Amino acid sequence: MEGGDLAYVVAFLVPVAANLVALARSWAWLIGITVAGYTGWLVLQVVSWWIPYAFGASDSWMATYHRVFSQSTQLLPSVGRHLAPDGLHIVLTALLAAVIVTTATGLARLVLRRRTLGGGARAAR
């Protein structure tokens, strides 16, 4: 595995591990950080893929798209400057949304349970 590949693996695994530890230990502060991180990643996906698909791509994005993504799996049609996200990024967007919804729901339940039980770290256990 090359150094760049290892960096990508670490970049994907660290947030997942942090999320799992936070959920297992009921650390609301860390769960909140992971939700914020995943939300930021989802925003980047929307800005990078879905806004150009809906409103048309810039010349530089069109050049990059044709150079890098023209041979990738397409699930949606591209029309003119409206370049469809490839299959990987469609699935990634859906998975990020699912992670955000489920983790934020877990965080909300944890916070409500702590408030109902009188707060404090002991109330979550």
C-alpha positions in Angstrom: 0.0 0.0 0.0 1.4 3.4 -1.0 1.6 6.3 1.4 -1.2 8.2 -0.3 -3.5 5.1 -0.1 -2.7 4.7 3.6 -3.6 8.3 4.2 -7.0 7.7 2.5 -7.7 4.6 4.6 -6.8 6.4 7.8 -9.0 9.4 6.7 -11.9 7.1 6.4 -11.3 4.9 9.4 -10.6 7.5 12.1 -14.0 9.1 11.9 -15.7 5.7 11.9 -13.7 4.6 14.9 -14.3 7.9 16.7 -18.0 7.5 16.1 -18.1 3.9 17.3 -16.2 4.8 20.5 -18.4 7.8 21.1 -21.6 5.8 20.7 -20.3 2.9 22.9 -19.2 5.3 25.7 -22.1 7.7 25.3 -19.8 10.6 24.8 -22.3 13.2 23.5 -19.5 15.8 22.8 -17.7 13.3 20.5 -20.9 12.2 18.8 -21.6 15.8 18.1 -18.2 16.3 16.5 -18.6 13.2 14.3 -22.1 14.4 13.2 -20.6 17.8 12.3 -17.7 16.1 10.4 -20.0 13.9 8.4 -22.3 16.9 7.7 -19.4 18.8 6.4 -18.5 15.9 4.1 -22.1 15.7 2.9 -22.1 19.5 2.1 -18.9 19.0 0.1 -20.6 16.2 -1.9 -23.6 18.4 -2.6 -21.5 21.4 -3.6 -19.1 19.2 -5.7 -21.7 17.0 -7.4 -25.3 17.9 -7.0 -25.2 21.7 -7.6 -23.3 21.3 -10.9 -25.7 18.5 -11.9 -28.7 20.7 -11.1 -27.4 24.1 -12.4 -24.6 23.2 -14.8 -20.9 22.7 -14.4 -18.1 25.2 -14.8 -15.5 24.8 -17.6 -12.9 23.6 -15.1 -15.3 21.0 -13.6 -16.3 19.8 -17.0 -12.6 19.2 -17.9 -11.9 17.4 -14.7 -15.1 15.3 -15.0 -14.3 14.2 -18.5 -10.7 13.4 -17.6 -11.4 11.6 -14.3 -15.0 10.4 -14.3 -16.1 9.9 -17.9 -15.5 6.1 -17.7 -17.1 5.6 -14.3 -20.5 4.0 -13.7 -23.3 6.4 -14.5 -26.7 5.9 -12.9 -28.2 9.3 -13.9 -28.1 10.9 -17.4 -25.8 13.8 -18.1 -27.3 16.5 -20.3 -25.1 19.2 -21.7 -23.3 21.0 -18.9 -25.4 19.1 -16.3 -22.9 16.3 -15.4 -24.3 13.5 -13.4 -22.6 12.3 -10.3 -21.0 8.8 -10.8 -22.4 5.8 -9.1 -19.8 5.9 -6.3 -20.7 9.4 -5.3 -24.5 8.8 -5.5 -24.0 5.9 -3.0 -21.6 7.9 -0.9 -24.1 10.7 -0.6 -26.9 8.3 0.4 -24.7 6.6 3.0 -23.5 9.9 4.5 -27.1 11.1 4.8 -28.0 7.8 6.5 -25.0 8.1 8.9 -26.0 11.7 9.8 -29.6 10.9 10.4 -29.0 7.8 12.5 -26.1 9.3 14.5 -28.0 12.6 15.1 -31.0 10.6 16.2 -28.8 8.6 18.6 -27.3 11.9 20.0 -30.8 13.4 20.5 -32.0 10.3 22.3 -28.9 10.4 24.5 -29.3 14.0 25.4 -33.0 13.6 26.1 -32.4 10.6 28.3 -29.8 12.4 30.3 -32.1 15.4 30.8 -35.0 13.1 31.8 -32.8 11.2 34.3 -31.3 14.4 35.8 -28.2 14.9 33.7 -24.7 13.9 34.3 -22.5 11.2 32.8 -23.9 8.6 35.2 -27.4 9.0 33.9 -26.4 7.7 30.4 -25.1 4.4 31.8 
